[in-house]
């Protein structure tokens, strides 16, 4: 699937503060360190459940562990479902034991890659500069980069949410970024896997601010076109609230994407 068709616009207008722009929502499932070969059954179930009406309203992406990307890509070939990676190295090859390059992901059939997830930033000490280099690697390999940003609980309590996300955004997005190659995922760290979630209105306020920072850093045209997802304990019961907001263009989903039934329920609720 080409980038143009995968991230094409539809006729559902998102009305922001400046202009009404149609951005086709993207719902992505991040499987994290979950999934074995038997998980192909869940993927088959998902593919059977993506009817024409649903796939016509949303762009869909599953990011399994590296071990499943090639098999998942082959299974999903010809469908509306895209497959992506969860991380990549900044270099195309070299002496980097245990790492995976963006080119390797693309060679395995991936079409996108998540970079800068808070679990990578915290567990592996990844800096904004490293995340930016990984996003550049994704662009180099022809992959869409989903760049994650988000504040910790302490930042939120101190009233530093906007300051933190602006700093991460400016440090993590490559200067050559274009809207068709870039997705920004706002994932407040305090909401990831905790059962807590930002209110839809609060999340939208941050996403609108992120869009304004993109306008300052790049251009208003890029800001109007780039997709901004919300992530953090997204589930079937709350996705509709997020998807109805003016500056939220989809969701980055964790646990609710691991089983076909829950993911299909979430997609149906959010369309």
C-alpha positions as CSV (number, residue, x, y, z in Angstrom):
1,X,0.0,0.0,0.0
2,X,1.4,3.4,-0.9
3,X,1.8,6.2,1.6
4,X,-0.7,8.2,-0.4
5,X,-3.4,5.6,-0.3
6,X,-2.6,4.5,3.3
7,X,-2.7,8.1,4.6
8,X,-5.2,9.5,2.1
9,X,-7.8,12.1,3.3
10,X,-11.4,11.2,3.5
11,X,-14.5,13.5,3.8
12,X,-14.8,13.5,7.6
13,X,-13.7,17.0,8.4
14,X,-11.9,17.8,11.6
15,X,-12.6,21.3,12.6
16,X,-9.7,23.0,14.3
17,X,-9.3,26.6,15.6
18,X,-8.0,27.8,12.2
19,X,-9.5,25.8,9.4
20,X,-11.6,22.7,8.7
21,X,-9.2,20.0,7.5
22,X,-10.1,16.3,6.7
23,X,-7.6,14.0,8.2
24,X,-8.3,10.3,7.9
25,X,-8.0,8.7,11.4
26,X,-5.3,6.2,12.1
27,X,-5.8,3.6,14.8
28,X,-2.6,1.7,15.6
29,X,-2.1,-1.3,17.9
30,X,1.2,-1.5,19.7
31,X,1.6,-5.1,20.9
32,X,4.8,-4.3,22.8
33,X,6.6,-7.5,24.1
34,X,3.6,-9.7,23.5
35,X,2.8,-12.3,20.9
36,X,4.1,-15.7,19.7
37,X,3.6,-17.6,16.4
38,X,0.1,-18.7,17.6
39,X,-0.9,-15.0,17.5
40,X,-1.4,-15.3,13.8
41,X,-4.9,-16.6,14.7
42,X,-5.7,-13.2,16.2
43,X,-4.5,-11.5,13.1
44,X,-6.6,-13.7,10.9
45,X,-9.6,-12.9,13.1
46,X,-8.9,-9.2,12.8
47,X,-8.7,-9.4,9.0
48,X,-12.0,-11.2,8.8
49,X,-13.5,-8.5,11.0
50,X,-12.3,-5.5,8.9
51,X,-15.3,-5.1,6.7
52,X,-15.5,-2.6,3.9
53,X,-17.4,-0.1,5.9
54,X,-14.9,-0.1,8.7
55,X,-11.8,0.0,6.6
56,X,-13.3,2.8,4.5
57,X,-13.4,5.1,7.6
58,X,-10.1,4.3,9.3
59,X,-6.5,3.6,8.6
60,X,-5.4,0.5,10.5
61,X,-2.0,-0.6,11.8
62,X,-0.7,-3.4,14.0
63,X,2.9,-3.3,15.4
64,X,3.8,-6.8,16.6
65,X,7.2,-7.8,18.0
66,X,10.0,-8.1,15.4
67,X,9.7,-11.9,15.3
68,X,6.2,-11.7,13.8
69,X,6.6,-8.8,11.3
70,X,7.4,-10.9,8.3
71,X,4.6,-13.4,8.9
72,X,2.1,-10.7,9.8
73,X,3.0,-8.7,6.7
74,X,2.6,-11.8,4.4
75,X,-0.8,-12.5,6.0
76,X,-2.1,-9.0,5.7
77,X,-0.8,-8.5,2.1
78,X,-3.6,-7.1,-0.1
79,X,-5.7,-6.1,2.9
80,X,-6.4,-2.7,4.4
81,X,-4.3,-3.5,7.5
82,X,-0.8,-2.2,7.7
83,X,2.0,-3.8,9.7
84,X,4.7,-1.8,11.5
85,X,7.6,-2.1,13.9
86,X,8.0,-0.9,17.5
87,X,11.5,0.6,17.2
88,X,14.5,0.8,14.9
89,X,18.2,1.6,15.0
90,X,19.4,4.9,13.5
91,X,21.9,3.1,11.3
92,X,21.1,1.0,8.3
93,X,23.5,-1.8,9.3
94,X,26.6,-2.4,11.4
95,X,27.9,-3.9,14.6
96,X,24.9,-3.3,16.8
97,X,24.0,-6.6,18.4
98,X,20.3,-7.2,19.0
99,X,19.2,-4.1,17.1
100,X,17.0,-3.9,14.0
101,X,17.4,-1.3,11.3
102,X,14.6,0.5,9.5
103,X,15.7,-1.1,6.3
104,X,15.3,-4.5,7.9
105,X,11.8,-3.6,8.9
106,X,10.9,-2.5,5.4
107,X,12.5,-5.7,4.0
108,X,10.2,-7.7,6.3
109,X,7.2,-5.9,4.9
110,X,6.7,-3.2,7.5
111,X,5.2,0.1,6.4
112,X,5.6,2.1,9.6
113,X,7.6,2.2,12.9
114,X,7.0,3.6,16.3
115,X,9.9,5.7,17.7
116,X,10.3,7.4,21.0
117,X,7.7,5.5,23.0
118,X,8.0,6.4,26.7
119,X,8.9,2.8,27.5
120,X,11.9,3.2,25.2
121,X,12.7,6.7,26.6
122,X,12.5,5.5,30.2
123,X,13.7,1.9,30.0
124,X,16.6,2.6,27.6
125,X,17.3,6.2,28.3
126,X,16.5,7.4,24.8
127,X,16.9,11.1,24.2
128,X,15.0,13.4,21.9
129,X,18.1,13.5,19.7
130,X,18.2,9.7,19.4
131,X,14.5,9.6,18.7
132,X,14.9,12.2,15.9
133,X,17.7,10.1,14.4
134,X,15.4,7.0,14.4
135,X,12.7,9.0,12.8
136,X,15.2,10.1,10.1
137,X,16.1,6.4,9.6
138,X,12.4,5.6,9.2
139,X,12.1,8.2,6.5
140,X,15.3,6.9,4.8
141,X,13.9,3.4,4.6
142,X,10.5,4.6,3.3
143,X,8.6,4.0,6.5
144,X,6.1,6.2,8.3
145,X,7.5,7.3,11.6
146,X,5.1,7.4,14.6
147,X,6.9,9.8,17.0
148,X,5.7,9.5,20.6
149,X,5.8,12.3,23.1
150,X,4.1,12.8,26.5
151,X,4.6,14.1,30.0
152,X,5.1,12.2,33.3
153,X,2.8,12.5,36.3
154,X,5.2,14.9,38.0
155,X,5.3,17.2,35.0
156,X,1.5,17.2,34.9
157,X,1.2,18.0,38.6
158,X,3.7,20.8,38.2
159,X,1.7,22.3,35.3
160,X,4.5,21.6,32.9
161,X,2.6,19.5,30.4
162,X,2.8,21.9,27.4
163,X,6.4,22.8,28.2
164,X,7.4,19.2,28.2
165,X,5.6,18.1,25.0
166,X,6.8,21.2,23.1
167,X,10.4,20.4,24.1
168,X,10.1,16.7,23.1
169,X,8.4,17.6,19.9
170,X,11.0,20.2,18.8
171,X,13.8,17.8,19.7
172,X,12.3,14.6,18.2
173,X,10.9,15.7,14.8
174,X,13.4,15.7,11.9
175,X,13.8,19.0,10.0
176,X,12.9,17.2,6.8
177,X,9.6,15.8,8.2
178,X,6.5,15.9,5.9
179,X,3.0,15.2,7.0
180,X,2.6,12.1,4.8
181,X,5.6,10.5,6.4
182,X,4.9,11.5,10.0
183,X,2.4,10.7,12.8
184,X,2.7,12.3,16.2
185,X,1.4,10.2,19.1
186,X,0.6,12.1,22.3
187,X,0.8,9.6,25.1
188,X,0.9,11.0,28.7
189,X,3.2,8.6,30.6
190,X,0.9,8.5,33.6
191,X,-2.0,7.1,31.4
192,X,-0.1,4.3,29.7
193,X,-1.2,0.9,31.0
194,X,-2.5,2.4,34.3
195,X,-6.2,2.4,33.5
196,X,-6.2,6.2,33.9
197,X,-6.7,8.3,30.9
198,X,-6.9,12.0,30.1
199,X,-10.3,13.5,29.5
200,X,-11.1,13.8,25.8
201,X,-11.2,17.6,26.1
202,X,-7.9,17.7,28.0
203,X,-6.2,15.4,25.5
204,X,-7.6,17.5,22.6
205,X,-6.2,20.7,24.2
206,X,-2.7,19.2,24.3
207,X,-3.0,17.9,20.7
208,X,-4.2,21.3,19.5
209,X,-1.1,22.8,21.2
210,X,1.1,20.2,19.5
211,X,-0.4,21.2,16.2
212,X,0.4,24.9,16.9
213,X,4.0,24.0,17.7
214,X,4.3,22.0,14.4
215,X,3.0,25.1,12.6
216,X,5.7,27.2,14.2
217,X,8.5,24.6,13.5
218,X,7.4,23.7,10.0
219,X,4.4,25.4,8.4
220,X,0.7,25.8,8.9
221,X,0.1,23.5,5.9
222,X,2.1,20.7,7.6
223,X,0.4,21.3,10.9
224,X,-3.1,21.1,9.2
225,X,-2.2,17.8,7.5
226,X,-0.2,15.9,10.1
227,X,-2.0,13.3,12.2
228,X,-1.9,13.5,15.9
229,X,-3.0,10.4,17.8
230,X,-3.9,10.0,21.5
231,X,-2.7,7.0,23.5
232,X,-3.0,6.0,27.1
233,X,-5.6,3.4,28.3
234,X,-7.7,3.8,25.2
235,X,-10.5,1.2,25.1
236,X,-13.8,0.6,23.4
237,X,-15.7,2.5,26.2
238,X,-13.8,5.8,25.6
239,X,-12.4,5.8,22.1
240,X,-15.4,7.6,20.6
241,X,-14.9,10.6,22.9
242,X,-11.3,10.9,21.7
243,X,-12.0,10.4,18.0
244,X,-14.8,13.0,18.0
245,X,-12.3,15.8,19.1
246,X,-11.1,18.4,16.6
247,X,-7.4,17.7,16.8
248,X,-7.2,14.0,17.7
249,X,-6.8,11.9,14.5
250,X,-6.8,8.4,15.9
251,X,-5.3,6.4,18.7
252,X,-2.2,4.4,19.6
253,X,-3.6,1.4,21.5
254,X,-1.8,-1.0,23.8
255,X,-3.5,-3.9,25.6
256,X,-6.9,-3.5,23.8
257,X,-5.2,-4.4,20.5
258,X,-3.8,-7.7,21.6
259,X,-7.0,-9.7,21.1
260,X,-9.1,-9.4,17.9
261,X,-12.4,-9.2,19.6
262,X,-11.5,-6.2,21.8
263,X,-9.6,-4.5,18.9
264,X,-12.6,-4.9,16.6
265,X,-14.9,-3.6,19.2
266,X,-12.7,-0.6,19.7
267,X,-12.5,0.1,16.0
268,X,-16.3,-0.2,15.6
269,X,-16.8,2.2,18.6
270,X,-14.4,4.7,17.2
271,X,-15.3,4.8,13.6
